[in-house]
Amino acid sequence: MRLLEAAFRDALFHYVDFLANRLKIPPPYTVEFGAVGIKDYALVINNNIDNPYVIYDDVFSDTFILQDITPAAINAALLRIYQTFFRVAGHERPTNLFGFPGR
């Protein structure tokens, strides 16, 4: 799960950087995220190695509007993405998993 979250974090930062800094397009931005071909994959974190959270759907996606690009707004967007992965596996993302989003 740590690597999956890091991949989505990097993707969102690159997306925002490209729009804001290279194209000079100000927010808001529409963000669509998801995954395909994930049925029967499992979300594994340190405390569930023996009982991983299996994903039952093969495809999911979600869309939201990123109103601004402050660190707080980006962290809220990332948390939404991370929580969605856990929901498609029928579980809640543990609070502050991997120290994110912190205090």
C-alpha positions as a printed Julia matrix, in Angstrom:
103×3 Matrix{Float64}:
   0.0     0.0     0.0
   2.87    2.36    0.72
   4.1     2.12   -2.91
   0.61    2.62   -4.32
   0.09    5.75   -2.24
   3.51    7.06   -3.28
   2.64    6.53   -6.96
  -0.6     8.48   -6.67
   1.16   11.22   -4.68
   3.82   11.58   -7.38
   1.2    11.57  -10.15
  -0.87   14.3    -8.49
   2.17   16.49   -7.81
   3.33   16.13  -11.44
  -0.18   16.9   -12.71
  -0.43   20.05  -10.58
   3.12   21.13  -11.42
   2.49   20.68  -15.15
  -0.74   22.67  -15.13
   0.3    25.42  -12.71
   3.96   25.94  -13.48
   4.48   24.83  -17.05
   1.16   25.68  -18.69
   0.4    28.54  -16.27
  -3.21   27.39  -15.9
  -4.57   28.37  -12.48
  -6.84   26.08  -10.48
  -9.44   24.75  -10.15
  -8.43   21.44  -11.76
 -10.55   18.4   -12.41
  -8.82   15.3   -11.06
  -9.92   11.85  -12.14
  -8.29    8.79  -10.64
  -8.9     5.08  -10.51
  -7.6     1.69  -11.46
  -8.48   -1.16  -13.8
  -7.66   -4.85  -13.65
  -7.51   -4.88   -9.86
 -10.04   -7.59   -8.94
  -8.6   -10.02   -6.4
  -5.55   -7.86   -5.71
  -5.09   -7.07   -2.05
  -4.18   -4.02   -0.04
  -1.47   -5.01    2.4
  -0.23   -2.92    5.28
   1.95   -3.9     8.21
  -0.86   -5.07   10.47
  -2.86   -7.12    7.94
  -0.26   -9.26    6.18
  -2.04  -12.45    7.29
  -5.48  -11.01    6.41
  -5.06   -8.69    3.39
  -7.9    -6.48    2.17
  -9.03   -8.05   -1.11
 -10.45   -5.8    -3.83
 -13.67   -7.23   -5.25
 -14.23   -4.89   -8.19
 -12.14   -4.93  -11.35
 -12.52   -1.22  -12.1
 -13.18    1.94  -10.14
 -12.78    5.65  -10.69
 -13.68    8.91   -9.02
 -13.52   12.56  -10.0
 -13.21   15.69   -7.91
 -12.3    19.34   -8.27
  -9.03   20.54   -6.76
  -9.89   24.14   -5.91
  -6.39   25.28   -5.0
  -2.88   23.89   -4.81
  -1.95   24.64   -1.24
  -0.28   21.78    0.64
  -3.48   21.36    2.7
  -5.65   21.07   -0.43
  -3.29   18.6    -2.08
  -3.09   16.5     1.09
  -6.9    16.45    1.33
  -7.08   15.31   -2.3
  -4.51   12.58   -1.71
  -6.34   11.38    1.39
  -9.53   11.12   -0.66
  -7.7     8.99   -3.24
  -6.11    6.75   -0.61
  -9.38    6.28    1.26
 -11.15    5.28   -1.95
  -8.75    2.39   -2.5
  -9.56    1.05    0.95
 -13.3     1.5     0.38
 -13.24   -0.63   -2.78
 -11.71   -3.34   -0.6
 -14.47   -2.9     1.98
 -12.31   -1.31    4.67
 -11.51    2.1     6.07
  -8.0     3.44    5.68
  -6.36    3.47    9.11
  -5.97    6.97   10.52
  -2.53    8.45    9.81
  -1.36    5.34    7.96
   2.34    5.77    7.13
   2.22    9.09    8.98
  -0.09   10.64    6.39
  -1.64   13.15    6.53
   0.04   13.83    9.83
  -1.2    16.25   12.4
